[in-house]
Amino acid sequence: CNFLGLFGMILLASKPDWILQLVLKPDAPAMKVAVPYLRLRAMSMIPSLISATSFAAFRGTLDTKTPLMISSVANLLKLL
């Protein structure tokens, strides 16, 4: 899972124009803004996958309180 995330992160960070051309025309006005955004967003891919995998592991062991607490604290930190 994390190797796939690393591959996706490298691909999105290094070739955002190529990926965006799958959904946008090359001369689209949004392309100017989308390329830097996609590069920044690609950097959050690995932490997001680790978080999702960890939460799934906790839920698999029938522990739903720990992911709730971690998610609550993370969201509170995002507000600051």
CNS distance restraints for C-alpha pairs under 8 A (distance, minus, plus):
assign (resid   1 and name CA) (resid   5 and name CA) 6.30 0.50 0.50
assign (resid   1 and name CA) (resid  49 and name CA) 7.44 0.50 0.50
assign (resid   2 and name CA) (resid   6 and name CA) 6.05 0.50 0.50
assign (resid   2 and name CA) (resid  46 and name CA) 6.58 0.50 0.50
assign (resid   2 and name CA) (resid  49 and name CA) 6.72 0.50 0.50
assign (resid   2 and name CA) (resid  50 and name CA) 7.17 0.50 0.50
assign (resid   3 and name CA) (resid   7 and name CA) 6.16 0.50 0.50
assign (resid   4 and name CA) (resid   8 and name CA) 6.12 0.50 0.50
assign (resid   5 and name CA) (resid   9 and name CA) 5.95 0.50 0.50
assign (resid   5 and name CA) (resid  45 and name CA) 6.19 0.50 0.50
assign (resid   5 and name CA) (resid  46 and name CA) 5.62 0.50 0.50
assign (resid   5 and name CA) (resid  49 and name CA) 6.90 0.50 0.50
assign (resid   6 and name CA) (resid  10 and name CA) 6.12 0.50 0.50
assign (resid   6 and name CA) (resid  45 and name CA) 7.70 0.50 0.50
assign (resid   6 and name CA) (resid  46 and name CA) 6.42 0.50 0.50
assign (resid   7 and name CA) (resid  11 and name CA) 6.12 0.50 0.50
assign (resid   8 and name CA) (resid  12 and name CA) 5.97 0.50 0.50
assign (resid   8 and name CA) (resid  42 and name CA) 7.70 0.50 0.50
assign (resid   8 and name CA) (resid  45 and name CA) 7.82 0.50 0.50
assign (resid   9 and name CA) (resid  13 and name CA) 5.90 0.50 0.50
assign (resid   9 and name CA) (resid  42 and name CA) 4.97 0.50 0.50
assign (resid   9 and name CA) (resid  43 and name CA) 6.36 0.50 0.50
assign (resid   9 and name CA) (resid  45 and name CA) 6.14 0.50 0.50
assign (resid   9 and name CA) (resid  46 and name CA) 7.40 0.50 0.50
assign (resid  10 and name CA) (resid  14 and name CA) 5.90 0.50 0.50
assign (resid  10 and name CA) (resid  42 and name CA) 7.73 0.50 0.50
assign (resid  11 and name CA) (resid  15 and name CA) 5.71 0.50 0.50
assign (resid  11 and name CA) (resid  16 and name CA) 7.45 0.50 0.50
assign (resid  12 and name CA) (resid  16 and name CA) 5.09 0.50 0.50
assign (resid  12 and name CA) (resid  19 and name CA) 7.06 0.50 0.50
assign (resid  12 and name CA) (resid  38 and name CA) 6.80 0.50 0.50
assign (resid  12 and name CA) (resid  39 and name CA) 6.34 0.50 0.50
assign (resid  12 and name CA) (resid  42 and name CA) 5.79 0.50 0.50
assign (resid  13 and name CA) (resid  38 and name CA) 7.13 0.50 0.50
assign (resid  13 and name CA) (resid  39 and name CA) 4.58 0.50 0.50
assign (resid  13 and name CA) (resid  40 and name CA) 7.60 0.50 0.50
assign (resid  13 and name CA) (resid  42 and name CA) 5.80 0.50 0.50
assign (resid  13 and name CA) (resid  43 and name CA) 7.46 0.50 0.50
assign (resid  14 and name CA) (resid  39 and name CA) 7.66 0.50 0.50
assign (resid  15 and name CA) (resid  19 and name CA) 6.57 0.50 0.50
assign (resid  16 and name CA) (resid  20 and name CA) 5.97 0.50 0.50
assign (resid  16 and name CA) (resid  35 and name CA) 5.67 0.50 0.50
assign (resid  16 and name CA) (resid  38 and name CA) 6.40 0.50 0.50
assign (resid  16 and name CA) (resid  39 and name CA) 6.68 0.50 0.50
assign (resid  17 and name CA) (resid  21 and name CA) 6.10 0.50 0.50
assign (resid  17 and name CA) (resid  31 and name CA) 7.83 0.50 0.50
assign (resid  17 and name CA) (resid  35 and name CA) 6.31 0.50 0.50
assign (resid  18 and name CA) (resid  22 and name CA) 7.17 0.50 0.50
assign (resid  19 and name CA) (resid  23 and name CA) 7.78 0.50 0.50
assign (resid  20 and name CA) (resid  24 and name CA) 5.77 0.50 0.50
assign (resid  20 and name CA) (resid  31 and name CA) 7.55 0.50 0.50
assign (resid  20 and name CA) (resid  34 and name CA) 7.80 0.50 0.50
assign (resid  20 and name CA) (resid  35 and name CA) 7.63 0.50 0.50
assign (resid  21 and name CA) (resid  25 and name CA) 5.83 0.50 0.50
assign (resid  21 and name CA) (resid  26 and name CA) 5.93 0.50 0.50
assign (resid  24 and name CA) (resid  28 and name CA) 6.41 0.50 0.50
assign (resid  24 and name CA) (resid  31 and name CA) 7.28 0.50 0.50
assign (resid  26 and name CA) (resid  31 and name CA) 7.08 0.50 0.50
assign (resid  27 and name CA) (resid  31 and name CA) 7.21 0.50 0.50
assign (resid  29 and name CA) (resid  33 and name CA) 7.90 0.50 0.50
assign (resid  30 and name CA) (resid  34 and name CA) 5.90 0.50 0.50
assign (resid  31 and name CA) (resid  35 and name CA) 6.04 0.50 0.50
assign (resid  32 and name CA) (resid  36 and name CA) 7.67 0.50 0.50
assign (resid  33 and name CA) (resid  37 and name CA) 6.48 0.50 0.50
assign (resid  34 and name CA) (resid  38 and name CA) 5.93 0.50 0.50
assign (resid  35 and name CA) (resid  39 and name CA) 6.34 0.50 0.50
assign (resid  36 and name CA) (resid  40 and name CA) 6.33 0.50 0.50
assign (resid  37 and name CA) (resid  41 and name CA) 6.01 0.50 0.50
assign (resid  38 and name CA) (resid  42 and name CA) 5.94 0.50 0.50
assign (resid  39 and name CA) (resid  43 and name CA) 6.93 0.50 0.50
assign (resid  40 and name CA) (resid  44 and name CA) 7.45 0.50 0.50
assign (resid  41 and name CA) (resid  45 and name CA) 7.14 0.50 0.50
assign (resid  44 and name CA) (resid  48 and name CA) 6.11 0.50 0.50
assign (resid  45 and name CA) (resid  49 and name CA) 6.21 0.50 0.50
assign (resid  46 and name CA) (resid  50 and name CA) 6.21 0.50 0.50
assign (resid  47 and name CA) (resid  51 and name CA) 6.10 0.50 0.50
assign (resid  48 and name CA) (resid  52 and name CA) 6.19 0.50 0.50
assign (resid  49 and name CA) (resid  53 and name CA) 6.05 0.50 0.50
assign (resid  50 and name CA) (resid  54 and name CA) 6.04 0.50 0.50
assign (resid  51 and name CA) (resid  55 and name CA) 6.13 0.50 0.50
assign (resid  52 and name CA) (resid  56 and name CA) 6.16 0.50 0.50
assign (resid  53 and name CA) (resid  57 and name CA) 6.20 0.50 0.50
assign (resid  54 and name CA) (resid  58 and name CA) 6.32 0.50 0.50
assign (resid  55 and name CA) (resid  59 and name CA) 6.19 0.50 0.50
assign (resid  55 and name CA) (resid  67 and name CA) 5.53 0.50 0.50
assign (resid  56 and name CA) (resid  60 and name CA) 5.99 0.50 0.50
assign (resid  57 and name CA) (resid  61 and name CA) 6.51 0.50 0.50
assign (resid  58 and name CA) (resid  62 and name CA) 6.52 0.50 0.50
assign (resid  58 and name CA) (resid  63 and name CA) 5.20 0.50 0.50
assign (resid  58 and name CA) (resid  64 and name CA) 6.56 0.50 0.50
assign (resid  58 and name CA) (resid  66 and name CA) 7.27 0.50 0.50
assign (resid  58 and name CA) (resid  67 and name CA) 6.84 0.50 0.50
assign (resid  59 and name CA) (resid  63 and name CA) 5.23 0.50 0.50
assign (resid  59 and name CA) (resid  64 and name CA) 5.43 0.50 0.50
assign (resid  59 and name CA) (resid  67 and name CA) 7.84 0.50 0.50
assign (resid  63 and name CA) (resid  67 and name CA) 7.73 0.50 0.50
assign (resid  64 and name CA) (resid  68 and name CA) 6.42 0.50 0.50
assign (resid  65 and name CA) (resid  69 and name CA) 6.24 0.50 0.50
assign (resid  66 and name CA) (resid  70 and name CA) 6.17 0.50 0.50
assign (resid  67 and name CA) (resid  71 and name CA) 5.90 0.50 0.50
assign (resid  68 and name CA) (resid  72 and name CA) 6.01 0.50 0.50
assign (resid  69 and name CA) (resid  73 and name CA) 6.16 0.50 0.50
assign (resid  70 and name CA) (resid  74 and name CA) 6.10 0.50 0.50
assign (resid  71 and name CA) (resid  75 and name CA) 6.09 0.50 0.50
assign (resid  72 and name CA) (resid  76 and name CA) 6.14 0.50 0.50
assign (resid  73 and name CA) (resid  77 and name CA) 6.19 0.50 0.50
assign (resid  74 and name CA) (resid  78 and name CA) 6.28 0.50 0.50
assign (resid  75 and name CA) (resid  79 and name CA) 6.51 0.50 0.50
assign (resid  76 and name CA) (resid  80 and name CA) 6.92 0.50 0.50
